Amino acid sequence: MIFPITGKVRYSLTIDPTVWIFDERKIEVDQIGKATDDNAQEAYYAKMGAAWDKGITEGSRTDHNKPMTREEKDAALRGTFAMPLAPFIQNAEVLDEATMLRFEGTETVELALHCLPELYLQFSKDGKVLTDGPVHLLYQDQIVRSVERITVL
C-alpha cells in the first residue's frame, strides 16, 4: 500500500509506509504532542556523536542488517506508530510558490504548509498495518483516514 506526494515539489515521491516500522523517526501515537524528554534526546545525540567519532578514528562500516533487540521486536509488534510528515515533504523540495497541503482520503483536507511540524502519518495499529490505510493523517484532534495521496498546492 503506497501513496504519492506530488504537486508543487521538485521531486515527486512514492512512499511505502510498510517499511517505517524499522525507521528510528517513528513515534508512538500516544506520545505525539507530549514534551520530548531532554535526556532521551541528549542520549541520542551522544550515541550519534560516539558513532561519528568511531567512524573518523577507525573508518566507517555500514551495517544495514543490524538485528533488532528482543524488546524492540516486541514493541514493534504491539505498538501503534506514526511518522512525522516533515522529512518527506522536505526531501521532495517544496517549490517557493507552494502554500498548502491537500490530503485525499475518506475526506479531503487542505492545511497550510506552516502546519507541517504538527502533521503525523499513522501507519500501524497494535503492531499491524492499517486495514483502512495506507496511512491516517493525525493533526491536533483531527484524523483523516485512508489517506491515499498528498498534494502540495
N, C-alpha and C positions, 0 to 999 in steps of 0.2 A: 504494500500500500504506500505509494509515493505521492507527492504533491509538488507542484511547481511554484517558484517565486519568479514572477515576471513583471513587466511594466517598465517604468522609468528607472531601469537599472542598466549598468554597463554589461553585466553578466547575468543571464537568466540561470537559475539553479533548479535542479530537480533533487528533492530531499527524500531520503528513505529513513523515516523515524524508527524503524525496527532495529537499527544498529545503535541508537542512542543509549541503550541500556549499559553499554560499555564506556560511554563518554563521561569524563570527570566533571563536566559542567552541569550535569543533571542535578535536579534538586527535588526533594520530596515535596509533594503538593502542599502538605500541611505546614511546610516551612516557608512558603512564599510570603513575602511581606514582613516577616519577622526580622528583627535586627540580627545582623550577622555577628557571629561570635568572633571577636577580635583575636582570641587565642587560636582558634582554628585557622583563621586567615594567616596569622603570623607563622603557624606551624607549616602551612602550605608553602609560604614564601621561603622559609628556612629549608624545607625539603628541596625545592626547586633550586635554591642557591647552592646547596651542597651538591646537587647533581651537576650544576653548571661547573663548579669548581673541580669536581672529579673529571668531567669531560675535558677541561682545559689541561689538567695535570696528567691524566692517564690516557687521554684520547676518548673519543666518543664511541659508544657501541649502542646500536639501535636494537632493542628487544621488543619486537612487535607482538610476540606471543607470551607476554608476561602473564602468568596464571593469576587468577583471582583467588583471594583467600576464601576460606570456607564461610566466614562471616559476610564477605562481600557477595558471594553467590546466594546465600540465604536471604540477604537484604534485597537483592535484585529480584528474587523470586516471590517476594512478599510485598514489595513496596509499590506505591503509586507515585509516579515520577512525571516531572515536566522539564522542559528545556527552555532556557531564555532564548527569545527570538532574535535579539540584537546582533549576536555574532554572525548570523546567517545573512541578515539584511546588510550588515557592514561588508561582508565578503562579496555580496552581489554588487557593491559600489553604487549606491543611490545617486542618481543624477541631480544636479543643483535645483532643477525646477520641480522636483517631487515634494509633495506636502502631506500626502495621505497614504494610508494602507487600507486595502479592501480585503476582507476575509470572506470567502464564499463557502458556506456550509449549510446547515439546516436553515440558517438565515444569513443574510448578507449584512455585514457591519463594516463601516468605514471609520477609522480612527486617525487622528493627527499623527504625523511622523514623530513628533516630540514625545509621544506616549511610549515609544519603543522600549525604554528601560523597564517599563512595568508589564510588558507583554511576555507571556509564557505559553508554550505549547505542551499540553498534557499528551503523553504518548503511551502511558501504561496505567493499568488499574489492577491492584492486587497482584502485581508481578506478571500480568498478561497484557498482550497487545489489545488495544481498544477494539471492541467489536463494532462500534459505530464510528470508526476513525476515518482517516488515518490519525488525525490529531484533533484536540479540542483547544480553542483559544481561551486562555484564562486572563481576564483583565479586571482588576478590582473585584467586584462581586458578580461580574458577568461571566457566563460561559457560553461560547458559541460552539456547538457540537458539530462533528463531522466536517471539519474544515478540509476542503479538497483543493483549494487554490488561494494563494496570496498574491495580490497585485499591488505594486507600488504606483500610486497615482500622482 
